[in-house]
Amino acid sequence: MALIKSGVEFDKDANHEKLTQRAATNQQYTLRIPENLYKQVKMKLIKENRKLRPVLIEMLEQYIKT
């Protein structure tokens, strides 16, 4: 492995700890959405300048409240 001197220090232990904490708090799931529905949602998100993840989280939170 080659050592590249970029002037940026990398703390392996701190990075490992940060990644471990993220893995413990975030869980990823695959969601299969029909292509035509995804395209419609994506177009609306673009028009509203929003991202899909926050919209889904908001909808899921509303769902569990009812």
Sequence and secondary structure as in RCSB ss.txt:
>XXXX:A:sequence
MALIKSGVEFDKDANHEKLTQRAATNQQYTLRIPENLYKQVKMKLIKENRKLRPVLIEMLEQYIKT
>XXXX:A:secstr
      S    HHHHHHHHHHHHHH         HHHHHHHHHHHHHHT  HHHHHHHHHHHHHH 
